[in-house]
Amino acid sequence: MREDVEQRPSKRQRFFTDSPSSPLPTKPRGTDASLAHCPEHEYRTDHVATLEPPSLDRIPKSSPRLEDEIDQQHTGVQTTESLGLPIADAAPTPSPPQNGIDRQIEEEVTINTTATNTIPDIFDVDLFTSIVGEQLPADSIKIIQSAASNNLERAVNIYFDGSWKKPVQINGNVPARSRKPALLVQPSLETPVENESVLRHQPPARYVGAFGVGAWATRSGFGFLKHGDPVNIERARSQPTMKRGRGGKSFINNKSDVLTRFTNTSGQEIGRLPLETAEWVSTLIDQKICRFEGVCVFVPDRVRVNDTIYLQLRVYLRKEAFQSGALAALNTDDNRSTGLFEEKESTEEKNLRLRQVGLVKLFHEINLHPTSTNPTTEKHKRDGILRAAEIAEQYDNTKKEKDKLKSNKDSNDSSGEDDSEELEEDQLDTLYQKAQSFDFNMPAADPASSFTLDLRKYQQQALYWMLSKEKDSKQTREKSMHPLWEEYTWPRKNVDDKDLPQVKNIDHFYVNPYSGDISVDFPAQEQHCRGGILADEMGLGKTIEMLSLVHSHRVEPDPRVSNGLNSVNDLARMPNASGVVPAPYTTLVVAPTSLISQWESEALKAGTLRVLVYYG
Ligand SMILES: Nc1ncnc2c1ncn2[C@@H]1O[C@H](COP(=O)(O)OP(=O)(O)OP(=O)(O)O)[C@@H](O)[C@H]1O
């Protein structure tokens, strides 16, 4: 049920309390359609709960004139904080106010007003139970009821927020409604700043882009937010709860939520980011990757719960995100557990994956592309990133399903094995596609003059790479970027086209979309080992490429060793072996029998090489 609260309530559905004099049925109707035929006295479809407390105070409780006015104001309103409660659509004409019930005011998901005893006691336990769809112990209901000051709407919100699960200490002097909501702002996890030379100059947070989002209001009223006002983007998370699993075993339900709220400068919660945005924004906040600064772009004069408030979010990449080990600091526990058929991911792996998806979505939203000189390369890379994100999400969903399945079965579920294999194949495909993307920036080398064929561009690049591998030439090390990393340029102007402060020596940052790592250091392709594997596609000319290397990297025999026994060339030969000659430039090719003749003919085609075929 918890996910429900993270989602914006459906615009077409409303939830209403009713007058004590016209009790609601104990069970809500199943569908809008069925409810549409309910008599008006059963379901109200108009104007409940949208006045600000101050104006309410001025309203005489039984003033029919004012109530009519309120009715008028609310005619046609179709939103609510019902969190999906199925209720009839708004009626075209408001039903008349009943017994002052319209005094019920202010729809907030969080409980942060100081209003006290003006709320009538309208808590119906049966109705509450039917709405939340769970039979709760009497104690829990009491806690919720008390925290909600007997207000059914609040109680439903509190239930879905999960705040009631961590009992709030009830202080008789403090009205329950004024108590802090159970939605807790994430504690900040300060990780020590590593003394990395480049990072020293990096500010705590650096602007990376901006995007717009249609958030939804969780309160109603006037004047708490206007166009151009800054808003704080905060994480709100409900407490982990104890749950009872199969067989009565208790476990902590650590299921993470993604609630991300925005507050005004007075700290009042105004609303929340929509689920699809909150899903990745929450990760980037939790993992201290980003800071978000919001500005209100549009807010209706009179806000009602579930109204859309448009925000512009400016995104800053935090310095901590670039520090190695910052992620590990989030979760030091290795909670990996091994199933019968698959290895479950550890918390760290999961965080990396969420971070990866978060970054990919962020860059997509702020329209930030990797720095690349060649559009083909860029396209390949972007496709690869998005595909990787898709896979990650797919994996997550499959895992959730499997977990659900597992919890429903006592025995191990072997059907999950196939899924994970399929996903692994998908991931391999993605990596393969990535490897296919051609790096046009890779330097090329010309073969030696003894080589008689013309090398194609990619073959020259392969030759360059092979030469640097054989020679382990240090000067080439920093020139090629690791193929799995992306380079991004720090923006020079912000969304208002104002110049941004630049940081000395840090013009770029690098993202590995496959691991979720980010860095300000150039991720050079490792060149520390000699030798390698040339694994071009079939038919691209690997034989020719190798032969160009044979021509181009000829080691001259050292005259100093010619009289000694330090070289294989100086070993004593078999006395009767005919045709054996010293071979100072020899390259030994070991090939399957079927390819030997091909090697031979290619070698002869490529230039002045003597070829000796030996079967053994
Ligand atoms: N630069 C070139 N100039 C002339 N011919 C070339 C060149 N590059 C490749 N070829 C020719 O293309 C053909 C395919 O090359 P080759 O068989 O070496 O590819 P390969 O990558 O080794 O293939 P496989 O993976 O099947 O072993 C050969 O006949 C080769 O001579």
PDBQT file of the ligand as one rigid body, heavy atoms in Angstrom, charges set to zero:
ROOT
HETATM    1  N1  LIG A 701      44.036  -2.844 -45.798  1.00  0.00    +0.000 N 
HETATM    2  C1  LIG A 701      43.760  -3.874 -46.586  1.00  0.00    +0.000 A 
HETATM    3  N2  LIG A 701      44.208  -3.898 -47.851  1.00  0.00    +0.000 NA
HETATM    4  C2  LIG A 701      43.929  -4.919 -48.658  1.00  0.00    +0.000 A 
HETATM    5  N3  LIG A 701      43.228  -5.999 -48.305  1.00  0.00    +0.000 NA
HETATM    6  C3  LIG A 701      42.750  -6.033 -47.065  1.00  0.00    +0.000 A 
HETATM    7  C4  LIG A 701      42.984  -4.983 -46.131  1.00  0.00    +0.000 A 
HETATM    8  N4  LIG A 701      42.409  -5.309 -44.974  1.00  0.00    +0.000 NA
HETATM    9  C5  LIG A 701      41.824  -6.502 -45.145  1.00  0.00    +0.000 A 
HETATM   10  N5  LIG A 701      42.015  -6.940 -46.373  1.00  0.00    +0.000 N 
HETATM   11  C6  LIG A 701      41.516  -8.193 -46.939  1.00  0.00    +0.000 C 
HETATM   12  O1  LIG A 701      40.224  -8.443 -46.411  1.00  0.00    +0.000 OA
HETATM   13  C7  LIG A 701      40.071  -9.861 -46.245  1.00  0.00    +0.000 C 
HETATM   14  C8  LIG A 701      39.597 -10.140 -44.849  1.00  0.00    +0.000 C 
HETATM   15  O2  LIG A 701      40.654 -10.005 -43.966  1.00  0.00    +0.000 OA
HETATM   16  P1  LIG A 701      40.963 -11.079 -42.835  1.00  0.00    +0.000 P 
HETATM   17  O3  LIG A 701      40.491 -12.439 -43.246  1.00  0.00    +0.000 OA
HETATM   18  O4  LIG A 701      42.349 -10.894 -42.369  1.00  0.00    +0.000 OA
HETATM   19  O5  LIG A 701      40.034 -10.562 -41.740  1.00  0.00    +0.000 OA
HETATM   20  P2  LIG A 701      40.000 -11.132 -40.298  1.00  0.00    +0.000 P 
HETATM   21  O6  LIG A 701      39.558 -10.010 -39.429  1.00  0.00    +0.000 OA
HETATM   22  O7  LIG A 701      41.265 -11.763 -39.960  1.00  0.00    +0.000 OA
HETATM   23  O8  LIG A 701      38.840 -12.202 -40.466  1.00  0.00    +0.000 OA
HETATM   24  P3  LIG A 701      38.512 -13.425 -39.536  1.00  0.00    +0.000 P 
HETATM   25  O9  LIG A 701      37.930 -12.897 -38.315  1.00  0.00    +0.000 OA
HETATM   26  O10 LIG A 701      37.535 -14.197 -40.391  1.00  0.00    +0.000 OA
HETATM   27  O11 LIG A 701      39.792 -14.182 -39.331  1.00  0.00    +0.000 OA
HETATM   28  C9  LIG A 701      41.407 -10.503 -46.554  1.00  0.00    +0.000 C 
HETATM   29  O12 LIG A 701      41.357 -11.049 -47.842  1.00  0.00    +0.000 OA
HETATM   30  C10 LIG A 701      42.369  -9.346 -46.513  1.00  0.00    +0.000 C 
HETATM   31  O13 LIG A 701      43.462  -9.521 -47.401  1.00  0.00    +0.000 OA
ENDROOT
TORSDOF 0
